[in-house]
Amino acid sequence: MYLHCLFFCHQTIEKALKAIYHEKYNKTPPRKHDLEALADAAGLLPQFDERQKNLLDALSLYYIESRYAEDREALAKNCTKVVTKALLEQTGEIFEWLKSNMK
């Protein structure tokens, strides 16, 4: 299911941002799931270009753990193969960039 793929893309970037936050500040990262807010908290947001910020915003929509079933159904309708493939590729790119920012 494409929705779950995008949820895992979100989780990948969230965990990388939280790892960078912890590495940088040596404390537990904020309990947030908004990727742009996490990037800002980690001090990385100014380094992101508009395409990367758009990806963070797009992936933040796919944090589905606490969403109602009808919300998941609406999100799933937008998860076409083409959309999912594009976001998955962009996730890989930004993840590699985030890894390069870790010690």
Beta strands, then each sheet from edge to edge (+ up, - down):
end
